[in-house]
């Protein structure tokens, strides 16, 4: 009996000790949880303080309200000193390009900075650097409308006129200018620009003062004109754009005789462009065009007419194909040869028949590097020419353009001009050009 009581007492003691140990562990856990809860409450208080600071309390280094007002006033004063505005409150934007050309011309350039034909008699090879082809432009757009159309326009100038830029007074020349009104499906254009049938140009920094491939298929002379344009859409991707215009020609004296002629004559021009978009980046454009006018020389009316077709296509992202082809007669007033008329006597005036054009392949390898390969030809009918006139002029060029910054482009170009003189044979001139353009 005693032994049984002893064993029971021993078991009770062991159970009590085990229970005491369990209670100690529970108490330890509770203490640890209390500490963790205290830490969490402290973090929550800190987060609340941060939120309150963000909501209303200023940061220690933030400017006060008086300081902010002072900064705003200074900025307003700066804008008042530097802003450009017109008397009629039109939005105005300056644009253009500062262009430096370092070039070398062969002996057949006849000492011209930008020879467009190879001279019949050689001179000296020349090298120089020029900034004359830099361009300044102003673009403007009216805040109101005219008869429901938006009014805008532009004016572009350069420093190309004159022998060099070392003159005491750098000559400024107007290149193009226009005022246009745009409605939803039509536009009215009044200004000075390229002929309506020749709206495209090859890509070159070597020739900016005159269009690239001048006298080799690119008819470009900027002249006063009025245009009316009508646009017709066929679905989301096809559009027809018809343009008709009155153009003022600039007649040139012939080299074979000095006769009376009218310096300016009206002309009728037209162009009809069909455009199709394959997607947001790829498209094709093709446009036939025409020109009709009449030159008045020695009291005789000599017709000037031309038919043309120009195009642009980029079927792949790394290829662009563009160009112009034309055929006509008496087209000297478009920046071509000054031999549109051959005068062989008081009653014998011949309109020289011509054909020509140009094309370009552009390879935009990346967003920064593009290669352009282009060439053109102007071919006059030999039977209409006088001895030593230019029978044909051919030009080919290749250039690379490197965009080293968003508005800075470096270019390198090699060009060869081959000129065939009636009765004298072929002449050749090479030109090499390094350019740096800062566009703004």
Secondary structure as UniProt FT lines:
FT   HELIX           2..55
FT   TURN            60..61
FT   HELIX           65..82
FT   TURN            87..88
FT   STRAND          91..105
FT   HELIX           107..109
FT   TURN            110..111
FT   TURN            113..114
FT   STRAND          126..130
FT   TURN            132..133
FT   STRAND          135..146
FT   TURN            147..148
FT   STRAND          149..158
FT   TURN            165..166
FT   STRAND          173..182
FT   STRAND          186..193
FT   TURN            196..197
FT   TURN            212..213
FT   TURN            215..217
FT   STRAND          223..234
FT   TURN            235..237
FT   STRAND          238..250
FT   STRAND          264..277
FT   STRAND          283..297
FT   TURN            298..299
FT   STRAND          300..316
FT   TURN            317..318
FT   STRAND          319..329
FT   HELIX           332..334
FT   STRAND          341..345
FT   TURN            346..347
FT   STRAND          348..351
FT   STRAND          353..364
FT   STRAND          369..380
FT   HELIX           382..384
FT   TURN            387..388
FT   STRAND          390..405
FT   TURN            406..407
FT   STRAND          408..421
FT   TURN            422..424
FT   STRAND          425..439
//
